[in-house]
Amino acid sequence: MRIYIKIILSIFIISIILVGCLQTKTHETQTKTEVKNIIDIIYENDSSLILSKVEGDSFEFLLSGVNVENIEIPNKFMSITKNKEGKLLIAISTADNVKPGEVLLKIHSDSFNVENIDYYSRNSIKKEYYDIDQYNWKWGGLLGDFNLDGEVGLTDFASFVYYYGMEPCIDDVPEEFSRFDIGPALNISQKGIWSNIYDYKLEDWNVNIIDFSIFTANYGQNINSETPPGTITIDSSTIPDSISTPTYSNIAYFLTDIPNFIHNLSNIISTHEDYISSILEALNNEDPNEVLLNLINMPTDFKNDILTLLEKLGTYAEKLQLDNYLYEDIKWMINDFDWNNDGVITNNDELHIEATVTYTNNIVQKESLGIYSDLILGDMSNIDNIEFIGIDSNTPGDAILDWDLVEQLSNNGTVTAGYTPVFDENDYLLIDEGFVSMIDFILKNIFGYGNMLFLYNLTPTATVINMLENHSFDASITELLLNMAKDDNIISQQELIDNIFGNMLTAKSDFETRVASIQHSFITRDIPIKYAIDDSITDYLYIPHDITSGPMDLMDLWSLSDSKFTKLLMTDINTPVSIGGHIMLYPAAFFENSANFHDLRDYLPNITIEGTLNSETPEISKITIDFPDPHFGDLISGIQNSIIIENPDIFQPPELPSTNVHIIDFKMEGITRIPIPDENGDVHPEIALRFDSHISSPENVNYAEIYKDDDYITYLHWIDENYFYNEEYRDIVETSYLENSYYTLEVYDYSNTLADSATSFLGTLYPVDTFEITNPLNNNTFNLGDNIQLTWNIPNNTLPYYEGAEINIFKFNDSTEDFDWENRIRVADDYDMENFYIEDETFTIPASIFDTQGIYLIELVIYNWSENTSFEYHIVINIQ
């Protein structure tokens, strides 16, 4: 059985533009002219007054020739004073604004030097919500509340002073350093007390006057002083229409109706169990023929049931769409509903499900399983498999939440020995913007993508259906196409319709209405995103019974899959999407001009075949594909028309079984990799297993799989010609399991016969601390034309054995939304160019490498070719 492993390739970059503010270059000597542009120094008697010549709120001075006791700071400023390499570092910041002419410092001396000066104005950041990348945002909250007590006070200031002035590229900073990197920042949430709080940090990998500015602005803010919200309790006796405020009434409708929806869904699953199992098996096996056949043969009653459920989900999504903040908490007594639909609410007994249980002794029988006593806390050691049937309405019990158990699991992942669930008044959920937005976002997506299945008729001709049913589609469609072309060497658009598509791809009667509904669902997804971000800010501290509180990223909860396909579906319909190479998809063209897509058969091509078709073995020299509209109603760009295929072999039937498939070569590499940060700004070291092979007669290869001993690892993709490739990602904790082992490639033909196999050895993998790039750091910004000094640190000045080293540069491609791995630039190596030595721990990357502005990835790598291992360290930078 083929097993498919998801490869998570998530590369998201935030590029923040600071409008109208001075780019700080902390601790670099400035010229006297630059200093004079920022301050005036007035000498009187033996003292000096330093006056501002600019507007700002925070200033930083590096002074020499003066002692701290000679410095007098005006009362309006908070201040930090530190010794920096024998000089005096003074930072001052005010919650107000400094105007030109105001006194910044009084120095009781006239013989000091101003070595450097920086200033900042927090008002220089001007951004609206829609300027923020809502799919990649950093955690916020009451910035400056480092001890998480809900207030920015003296204790926080003491912590901030300790970290002030540290630079990760120079100093050995601790892991919690980033907590204090709170600037630049924005005020996103406008809910109550939060309307005057800087709550969304952009970060710049320094703790300097920018961060001091934000800290000063928030100093003294106390969210604990906010008036507690009122509470609306929702239970089975609640009548939504009796709630006067529409927003709360709509939420109550969803909370009181969802048990009925779950019951209807359970009935559908139970009624159509065989059909659902069939289509799920086809999807799991990635069998397009079976998937299409299942869709064609969808039972009418099942289709009607699904459409009814989709409409209900659309209604829920509309009712849950917020138009303002929730200033009252909704207390959902979740156990106080008839979840098992037996007509009686039993809120102190657990809900049961019906399931088919396969025991380890091969006995199979239907069981009623308690969700806590059996499934969560029960002994499952004697059970091999459980197949869900539905909610058990014959066993009393409606309780589905034991909050005490939830808290135990969330705190340490374990449950007290002998714990018995107790269902009481403490079992409820607090429903706020975060919960509502999370559900609304998920429902909008399910409603939108679910409805796409019902836009077009999916029934092809009887000829094609017969091919699918007889599992002969590939061979039969080839024969059919050849027969269509024999008379005049042309397969016309009409012939494709008459022989293959039939009424397939023609719009259903409610096409326009359904398209409009899908469009509305998609274009309003930014609303729950906005309120979810706000909720994560205002609920940055954990709140009991509020499952969306605490420093979490709700986007993770919304991620149903991390595949590239899902990321495509997540894209705004107004944003063009690359679907390969230069080919771009424009979703808005479909939704804004849906009349152009009533009959997709209009876009089918005419196909001209050159060669000899009337022989026993057809010989085809060229295929020309002419589209009547190469832009497909402006839906797609980048397709060349006509498409010409020279000497094609796509019409040649495969040999079954194959007798000539063999592995030409097989290579693998075990890579210990330090990747760039993920969408949350975190770096997670990983092991990548890279497999490459050339296999003869690839058209006869059914599948190629990799095994470690008897353990399945992954499969190989057919890339082009006879080249097969895949890269498998593993957690670093699996190092000892993966290394010093043999990996076998097994290749099977279409008779599922093992045609050939080959083995490669993977030696000892490099440790994660092999070396570390110390400059530049992730997301550092440089000017076009700057040389970049790359430096790295080798622990104890000792590298493990290696046989070669390289420095490579990759540029980010906006159209593919990925780094251009195929066109990387090798900047240096020690075996071909021989222009650097990794033991030197430094190398200057010339400015000529960065020919245009954009985002670049720097890779430093060493190889042990003898053991097929390498170590890669990646840093991403911005060139402006």
Salt bridges, closest charged atoms under 4 A:
ASP40 OD1 - LYS53 NZ 3.87
GLU55 OE2 - LYS99 NZ 3.62
ASP57 OD1 - ARG122 NH2 3.57
GLU72 OE1 - HIS108 NE2 3.03
GLU102 OE1 - LYS76 NZ 3.13
GLU115 OE1 - LYS87 NZ 3.97
GLU167 OE2 - HIS27 ND1 3.12
GLU203 OE1 - LYS138 NZ 3.68
GLU203 OE2 - LYS201 NZ 3.03
ASP257 OD2 - LYS312 NZ 3.29
GLU290 OE2 - HIS471 ND1 3.69
ASP305 OD2 - HIS272 NE2 3.47
GLU311 OE2 - ARG514 NH1 3.73
GLU318 OE2 - HIS520 NE2 2.67
GLU433 OE2 - LYS191 NZ 2.95
ASP440 OD1 - LYS444 NZ 3.82
ASP510 OD2 - ARG514 NH2 2.57
GLU512 OE2 - HIS598 NE2 2.63
ASP534 OD2 - LYS530 NZ 3.15
ASP599 OD1 - ARG601 NE 2.96
GLU610 OE2 - LYS622 NZ 3.75
ASP665 OD1 - HIS694 ND1 3.14
GLU669 OE1 - ARG690 NH1 3.57
ASP678 OD2 - HIS684 NE2 3.19
GLU686 OE2 - ARG673 NH1 3.12
ASP709 OD2 - LYS708 NZ 3.68
GLU727 OE2 - ARG673 NH1 3.16
GLU727 OE1 - ARG690 NE 2.85
GLU728 OE2 - ARG730 NE 3.11
GLU734 OE1 - ARG730 NH1 3.02
GLU806 OE1 - ARG824 NH2 3.97
GLU806 OE2 - ARG826 NE 3.97
ASP829 OD2 - ARG826 NH1 2.37
ASP832 OD2 - ARG826 NH1 3.64
GLU859 OE1 - ARG824 NH1 3.72
GLU859 OE2 - HIS874 NE2 2.88
GLU872 OE1 - ARG673 NE 2.81
GLU872 OE1 - HIS874 NE2 3.43
